[in-house]
């Protein structure tokens, strides 16, 4: 892994943009980390003492939390007790110079502190103000607790994930990630609009709205069919064959056959029996769904007679969509995925616990490496930042 420097001396799209973030947990820090990667200066306001509570989720990355390491590189940490009028005045001085203000306080807290969108934008009309909450600023759930699992449950994602017998939460914080990415894209759109109009704007993003949008397929299906799609593990409620199949040596191979041409080719060249494609039970997509168990048994008999490499070789030769179902660690894990290694996607960045691994961000700018700065310690930049803004 290569160590990524904080500043390449190369211009990035958000160079010169100042972001002030009263943030914690996942959604808001994810949005602002992407802004930092693109060159923005991000000043992260934390509570004195332990700071962002995501710092304490675990200690597995050199004594640091894996969530915090993932979400907070390239930021400056300033600790302020916002119940103290002097500290609040310091924050106001920093916000006076900001292009973007991001907050994910509890509903109503920003307004009580004088940091609400109406008040700040009245004083700073060019400011882009982004509020991230669980359920939005109105409605009966406005003040409800909104942890990721709870939002997954309320939006129905849990009922769509898992096996027919056992629903499950997604293995990543899907609601937080969705809200963070909508906040990120909304801020970029608002900065673009400001270039044309000279005016900032107020944005509101909620975890509930973000994940409800991500539930668009099953919600639309349910609206049309009057029932929810069937929960099917790695299979698909409307496509077959689709999902994980096991080779004779235990290797797991994932299929995603989505058109009739590919289905016919799969039967002839991978299963070695073109008659399966015209069997009345499997001849159409709806028939394959109705006879999914029999279809899977037919595929399993062939795959079970081969090892994983032989199955993959047949699939590659036939041009059939497939993947290996990988663990995160191990010789064939995602950490050492050949695609990551071939494209040099891993870096190390500095942190209070030493060098830590980080994936290169997915937004690629040819010839301009994104800024992957170090992870800050709690309050590491407080004195320097406060001194800077007290002078201006």
C-alpha positions, 0 to 999 in steps of 0.5 A: 500500500502506498502512503497518501500525502495530505496535499499533492499540490494539484488543484481539486474541484473543491479547493478553497471551499470551507465546510464546517460540520457539527457532526457525529456517527455516520451520515454527516461524516460520510458526506463531509469526508467525500467533500474533503477528498475532493479538496474542501477544507472540513472543520469538524466540531466535536464535543470536548473529551471523547468527541464524536461517539463513533470514535468509541464503536470499536478499537480494531484499527490501531486502537481506533474505531473502524467507523471513525477511520472510514469516515473522518480522514482529511478533517480538522478536529475542533472541540467546543462545548456549544453550551458555553457562550464563548465557544458558541461565539467561536463557532459563529466566527468560523461559520462566518467564513464558511461556504457550507455548514452541515449539522446532524443535531437532534431536531430543533437543537440547531435552531436553539443554538442559533445555527438553524438554516433561516438564521444563518442564511439570513446573515450569510446568504451565500451559505449552503446549509445542510441538515441531516436527521432521522425522519425530517423536520416535521411529521409524527416521527420527527423526534423518534430515535433514528439509528440505522437498524430502526430506519431499515425496519421502518422502511421495510428493508429488513423484510426484503433482506435475508432468507424466506424464513429469516429477515435480516438487516443489511450488513452495512449501515444502508440508511446512513450511507444513503443519507450521507450520499444524498447530502453530498450530492445535494451540497455539490448541486447547491454549490453549482447553483451558487455559481450561477445565482450568487445565493446559497440554499438550505438542504434537508436530508433524512435517513428515512427519506433516503432509504425509502428512495432506495426501496423504490423497486420493492415499493413500486412492485408492491404498489402494482402487485398488491403484495411485497416481493418474496424475500429470497436470500441471494436469489431475486424475487423476479429473476431466475437463475439468480443467486449463489450456487455451490461447486463440488469443492464448496466454492460459491459462485453467483449467477445473474442471468437476465435475458433469454439469449444468455439463458440458452447459452448457459444451458448449452455451454455451461450445463451441457444440455441445451434441452433444459432451455426449452423444458416447459418448466424453464422455457420462460422467466415466469416458468423458471420462477414458478419452478425455481427449486427444480431449476436450482436442483438441475444447476446444482447437479452439474455444479456439484460435479465440478470444482469452483475453478472449472465452474468459473472457467465454463462461465467465462468461456460462455460469457455468462454473468457471474461472480465469486462470493467472497469473504472479506479476509483470506487468500481470496478475500475482498481485502486482496481482491485482484481488481483492487490490487491491479488498479492500485486502489489501496493506500495508507493514511496517517492517524493517531494510531499510526498508518491505517488502510484506506481505499481510494475514493470511487470518484476518479479524476485523471491525473489528480489524486484525491486528497486522502488526509490523516484521521484527526485526534480529538481536538487536535486542531482546536488551538490552531483553528480558533487562533486563526479565526479569532484574528479574522 
